[in-house]
Amino acid sequence: MGRDKVENEELIRYAWPQDVWFHVDKLSSAHVYLRMPEEMTWDAIPEGLLIDCAQLVKANSIEGNKKDNLTIIYTPGDNLKVIWPLDKCRSTTTKRVKRVHVPRRENPIVNRLNKTKVEREVDHEQERVDRLKQESAVKRAAANERRKAEQELSKAREAEKAARSYDALFNVEEDPDVPRKYGRELEEDFM
């Protein structure tokens, strides 16, 4: 979560594509990002987690905290676009924006979240570099697996092609210990 405008801008700049951005609709508020696990998609966020994020956004909005019946919007991080010089965040496509209604502030939820809050300094640039290294390692491993599978398939096709070919039909391996037959001997064996 960003504490102020500067941290919000930094979070936007370094947001991962799979991060989910939460904000109060049409009011200023803190930016809350949810870092999604690899197996979860942004449109399948569990209801309890969605309510926690929405309550956190509402509680950290100066205007929104005082109002009831707010709408919290959320969208993937790669769907965000910052409009300069207004410093406003907009989504690039409205199809990838969802809304959650918050009727009022739920103090037990906000208190629980504040008690379990952990603040830490984050080196966003280093996180970005580490993530890119990890993603490229995964891509390289997948490319190596594909290459090995293609080589094995190519070898199997070559073996099948050689088995179907007539080129080796008359190439008979002869035993060097058996004397070779010529002329009349071959005719007699043939008859």
C-alpha positions as CSV (number, residue, x, y, z in Angstrom):
1,M,0.0,0.0,0.0
2,G,1.3,3.5,-0.9
3,R,1.4,6.0,2.0
4,D,1.3,9.1,-0.2
5,K,1.4,10.3,-3.8
6,V,5.1,9.6,-4.2
7,E,4.8,6.0,-3.0
8,N,1.7,5.5,-5.1
9,E,3.6,6.5,-8.3
10,E,6.5,4.2,-7.4
11,L,4.1,1.3,-6.9
12,I,2.5,2.0,-10.3
13,R,5.9,2.1,-12.0
14,Y,7.1,-1.2,-10.5
15,A,3.8,-3.1,-10.4
16,W,4.0,-6.6,-11.7
17,P,1.5,-7.5,-14.5
18,Q,-0.3,-10.0,-12.3
19,D,-0.6,-7.5,-9.3
20,V,-4.1,-6.3,-8.7
21,W,-4.6,-2.6,-8.0
22,F,-7.4,-1.4,-5.7
23,H,-8.6,2.2,-5.4
24,V,-11.8,4.1,-4.3
25,D,-13.8,5.0,-7.4
26,K,-13.8,8.8,-8.2
27,L,-12.1,9.8,-4.9
28,S,-8.5,10.0,-3.8
29,S,-7.2,7.1,-1.8
30,A,-4.2,5.0,-1.1
31,H,-3.2,2.5,-3.8
32,V,-3.4,-1.0,-2.5
33,Y,-1.8,-3.8,-4.5
34,L,-2.4,-7.4,-4.1
35,R,0.5,-9.6,-5.3
36,M,-1.2,-12.7,-6.7
37,P,0.1,-16.2,-6.3
38,E,1.0,-17.9,-9.6
39,E,-2.0,-20.2,-9.6
40,M,-4.6,-17.5,-8.9
41,T,-6.2,-15.2,-11.4
42,W,-7.3,-11.6,-10.7
43,D,-10.9,-12.4,-11.4
44,A,-11.0,-15.3,-9.0
45,I,-10.0,-13.5,-5.8
46,P,-11.6,-15.1,-2.8
47,E,-14.5,-13.0,-1.3
48,G,-12.9,-12.6,2.1
49,L,-9.6,-11.3,0.6
50,L,-11.6,-8.9,-1.7
51,I,-13.5,-7.5,1.3
52,D,-10.2,-7.0,3.2
53,C,-8.6,-5.1,0.4
54,A,-11.7,-3.0,-0.2
55,Q,-11.9,-2.1,3.6
56,L,-8.2,-1.3,3.6
57,V,-8.6,1.1,0.6
58,K,-11.7,2.8,2.2
59,A,-9.9,3.2,5.6
60,N,-6.9,4.9,3.8
61,S,-9.0,7.4,1.9
62,I,-9.4,10.8,3.5
63,E,-12.8,11.5,1.8
64,G,-13.9,7.9,1.4
65,N,-13.3,7.0,5.0
66,K,-16.0,9.5,6.1
67,K,-18.6,8.3,3.5
68,D,-20.8,5.2,3.3
69,N,-21.8,3.2,0.2
70,L,-18.5,3.5,-1.7
71,T,-17.4,1.6,-4.8
72,I,-13.9,0.2,-4.9
73,I,-12.5,-0.6,-8.3
74,Y,-9.8,-3.1,-9.0
75,T,-7.9,-4.2,-12.1
76,P,-4.7,-6.0,-13.0
77,G,-1.5,-3.9,-12.8
78,D,-0.8,-4.2,-16.5
79,N,-4.1,-2.5,-17.2
80,L,-3.1,0.8,-15.5
81,K,-2.1,3.9,-17.2
82,V,-1.0,7.2,-15.5
83,I,-2.2,10.4,-17.1
84,W,0.2,13.2,-16.8
85,P,0.2,16.0,-15.6
86,L,-3.0,15.2,-13.7
87,D,-1.3,12.3,-11.9
88,K,-4.4,10.3,-12.2
89,C,-4.6,6.5,-12.7
90,R,-6.8,5.2,-15.4
91,S,-7.4,1.7,-16.7
92,T,-6.6,1.1,-20.3
93,T,-9.7,-1.1,-20.9
94,T,-12.9,-1.0,-18.9
95,K,-13.5,-4.7,-19.6
96,R,-10.8,-5.6,-17.2
97,V,-12.1,-3.4,-14.3
98,K,-14.3,-4.9,-11.5
99,R,-16.1,-3.2,-8.7
100,V,-16.9,-4.1,-5.2
101,H,-19.5,-2.2,-3.1
102,V,-18.5,-1.2,0.5
103,P,-21.6,-0.2,2.4
104,R,-19.7,1.1,5.5
105,R,-16.4,0.8,7.3
106,E,-16.0,-2.5,9.1
107,N,-13.8,-1.6,12.1
108,P,-13.1,-5.2,13.2
109,I,-11.6,-5.9,9.7
110,V,-9.6,-2.7,9.6
111,N,-8.3,-3.2,13.1
112,R,-7.3,-6.8,12.3
113,L,-5.4,-5.6,9.2
114,N,-3.7,-2.8,11.1
115,K,-2.6,-5.1,13.9
116,T,-1.1,-7.6,11.5
117,K,0.5,-4.9,9.2
118,V,4.2,-5.3,8.5
119,E,6.0,-2.3,7.2
120,R,9.2,-2.8,5.3
121,E,11.4,-0.9,2.9
122,V,11.3,-2.5,-0.5
123,D,13.8,-2.2,-3.2
124,H,11.4,-2.3,-6.1
125,E,14.1,-2.2,-8.8
126,Q,15.9,-5.2,-7.3
127,E,12.6,-7.1,-7.0
128,R,11.9,-6.3,-10.7
129,V,15.4,-7.6,-11.7
130,D,15.0,-10.8,-9.6
131,R,11.5,-11.4,-11.1
132,L,12.9,-10.9,-14.7
133,K,15.8,-13.3,-14.0
134,Q,13.4,-15.9,-12.6
135,E,11.0,-15.5,-15.6
136,S,13.8,-15.8,-18.1
137,A,15.2,-18.9,-16.4
138,V,11.7,-20.5,-16.6
139,K,11.5,-19.5,-20.3
140,R,15.0,-20.9,-21.0
141,A,14.1,-24.2,-19.3
142,A,10.9,-24.5,-21.3
143,A,12.8,-23.7,-24.5
144,N,15.4,-26.4,-23.7
145,E,12.6,-28.9,-23.1
146,R,11.0,-28.0,-26.4
147,R,14.3,-28.3,-28.2
148,K,15.0,-31.7,-26.8
149,A,11.5,-32.9,-27.7
150,E,11.9,-31.6,-31.2
151,Q,15.3,-33.4,-31.6
152,E,13.8,-36.7,-30.3
153,L,10.9,-36.3,-32.7
154,S,13.3,-35.5,-35.6
155,K,15.4,-38.6,-34.8
156,A,12.3,-40.8,-34.6
157,R,11.1,-39.4,-38.0
158,E,14.6,-40.1,-39.5
159,A,14.5,-43.7,-38.2
160,E,11.0,-44.2,-39.6
161,K,12.1,-42.7,-43.0
162,A,15.1,-45.0,-43.1
163,A,13.0,-48.0,-42.3
164,R,10.6,-47.2,-45.1
165,S,13.3,-46.5,-47.6
166,Y,14.3,-48.9,-50.4
167,D,17.8,-47.6,-50.5
168,A,19.1,-50.2,-48.1
169,L,17.1,-53.1,-49.6
170,F,20.0,-54.5,-51.6
171,N,22.7,-53.7,-49.1
172,V,23.2,-57.1,-47.5
173,E,25.9,-57.5,-44.9
174,E,28.1,-60.4,-45.7
175,D,29.8,-62.6,-43.2
176,P,33.6,-62.3,-43.9
177,D,34.2,-65.9,-42.7
178,V,31.9,-67.4,-45.4
179,P,33.5,-67.6,-48.8
180,R,31.8,-65.6,-51.5
181,K,30.1,-67.5,-54.4
182,Y,30.5,-66.6,-58.0
183,G,29.0,-67.5,-61.4
184,R,27.9,-71.2,-61.5
185,E,27.7,-71.6,-57.7
186,L,25.2,-68.8,-57.5
187,E,23.1,-70.3,-60.3
188,E,23.0,-73.7,-58.6
189,D,22.0,-72.2,-55.3
190,F,19.3,-70.2,-57.0
191,M,17.8,-73.2,-58.8
